[in-house]
Amino acid sequence: MKRRNPRARQQPDYYAKRARQEHFPARSVYKLQEIQKKFALIRKGQRVLDLGCAPGSWAKYAAGLIGDSGRLIGIDQKPVKEKLPAQVEIFCEDVRMLAEAPERCEALVGGLVDVVLSDMAPSTTGKKDVDQARSYYLSRAALTIAQRVLTPDGAFVCKIFQGEDVETFISDVKAAFNSCRTFKPQSTRKESKETYVIGLGKK
Ligand SMILES: C[S@@+](CC[C@H](N)C(=O)[O-])C[C@H]1O[C@@H](n2cnc3c(N)ncnc32)[C@H](O)[C@@H]1O
């Protein structure tokens, strides 16, 4: 049987090289760019919450869209080393804990936001069921927080690994938003099982 090279995923592809040239810390920026091109969710002056923001590519790109008059709150359990503009504030926290601590979460976010982004991904084990279950748990935490802090009509973008729980998650997003779409950006690595669930117009 042909074995996969375990380092293949780490080799810089077109998007990784482009991210380096354009001074973004990760290739993931092109996924958000594609989402933005299709759904035009982030606008000047808005407040954005970015869950799982390290190493900072989405935060850097979204900060450019919201401009000086906007505010982006980024949360990750890992520190962000990237230098980000003044409208960005980063907190080092576990999002699963914040989902279970409404007061702490609201204090940290400091008011309602227009867009909640979650690009959170668990550390993968290589066991499909375990990785999917962990991704589902993170997505649920992101949805809980989005329901708490999004302004009416706000938008939600959430990464989830494809698996049996995705349909349940989509139903819950449909219940909380006027419309729900799924989107797999072209810049997603071919072997990746991730997709983005997008909720438009928080009820
Ligand atoms: C794919 S990376 C996000 C990339 C980011 N959007 C960017 O463009 O730079 C996924 C991130 O989710 C974070 N993450 C995973 N579980 C988390 C949790 N429970 N709380 C906070 N962050 C978490 C990881 O630390 C990791 O930095």
Ligand as a Chemical Component Dictionary entry (heavy atoms), coordinates in Angstrom:
data_LIG
# 
_chem_comp.id                   LIG 
_chem_comp.type                 NON-POLYMER 
_chem_comp.pdbx_formal_charge   0 
_chem_comp.three_letter_code    LIG 
# 
loop_
_chem_comp_atom.comp_id 
_chem_comp_atom.atom_id 
_chem_comp_atom.alt_atom_id 
_chem_comp_atom.type_symbol 
_chem_comp_atom.charge 
_chem_comp_atom.model_Cartn_x 
_chem_comp_atom.model_Cartn_y 
_chem_comp_atom.model_Cartn_z 
_chem_comp_atom.pdbx_ordinal 
LIG C1  C1  C 0  -6.292  27.129 11.884 1  
LIG S1  S1  S 1  -5.773  28.028 13.283 2  
LIG C2  C2  C 0  -6.536  29.593 12.996 3  
LIG C3  C3  C 0  -5.821  30.420 11.972 4  
LIG C4  C4  C 0  -6.246  31.878 12.004 5  
LIG N1  N1  N 0  -7.608  32.029 11.506 6  
LIG C5  C5  C 0  -5.342  32.734 11.154 7  
LIG O1  O1  O 0  -5.756  33.090 10.073 8  
LIG O2  O2  O -1 -4.229  33.036 11.594 9  
LIG C6  C6  C 0  -6.770  27.355 14.534 10 
LIG C7  C7  C 0  -6.569  28.001 15.884 11 
LIG O3  O3  O 0  -7.599  27.541 16.761 12 
LIG C8  C8  C 0  -7.054  27.633 18.062 13 
LIG N2  N2  N 0  -7.879  26.903 19.025 14 
LIG C9  C9  C 0  -8.159  25.578 19.025 15 
LIG N3  N3  N 0  -8.893  25.273 20.106 16 
LIG C10 C10 C 0  -9.084  26.425 20.791 17 
LIG C11 C11 C 0  -9.755  26.741 22.006 18 
LIG N4  N4  N 0  -10.394 25.811 22.742 19 
LIG N5  N5  N 0  -9.749  28.032 22.436 20 
LIG C12 C12 C 0  -9.079  28.984 21.728 21 
LIG N6  N6  N 0  -8.425  28.733 20.577 22 
LIG C13 C13 C 0  -8.431  27.474 20.105 23 
LIG C14 C14 C 0  -5.662  27.068 17.899 24 
LIG O4  O4  O 0  -4.840  27.452 18.991 25 
LIG C15 C15 C 0  -5.248  27.655 16.551 26 
LIG O5  O5  O 0  -4.473  28.813 16.738 27 
# 
loop_
_chem_comp_bond.comp_id 
_chem_comp_bond.atom_id_1 
_chem_comp_bond.atom_id_2 
_chem_comp_bond.value_order 
_chem_comp_bond.pdbx_ordinal 
LIG C1  S1  SING 1  
LIG S1  C2  SING 2  
LIG S1  C6  SING 3  
LIG C2  C3  SING 4  
LIG C3  C4  SING 5  
LIG C4  N1  SING 6  
LIG C4  C5  SING 7  
LIG C5  O1  DOUB 8  
LIG C5  O2  SING 9  
LIG C6  C7  SING 10 
LIG C7  O3  SING 11 
LIG C7  C15 SING 12 
LIG O3  C8  SING 13 
LIG C8  N2  SING 14 
LIG C8  C14 SING 15 
LIG N2  C9  SING 16 
LIG N2  C13 SING 17 
LIG C9  N3  DOUB 18 
LIG N3  C10 SING 19 
LIG C10 C11 SING 20 
LIG C10 C13 DOUB 21 
LIG C11 N4  SING 22 
LIG C11 N5  DOUB 23 
LIG N5  C12 SING 24 
LIG C12 N6  DOUB 25 
LIG N6  C13 SING 26 
LIG C14 O4  SING 27 
LIG C14 C15 SING 28 
LIG C15 O5  SING 29 
# 
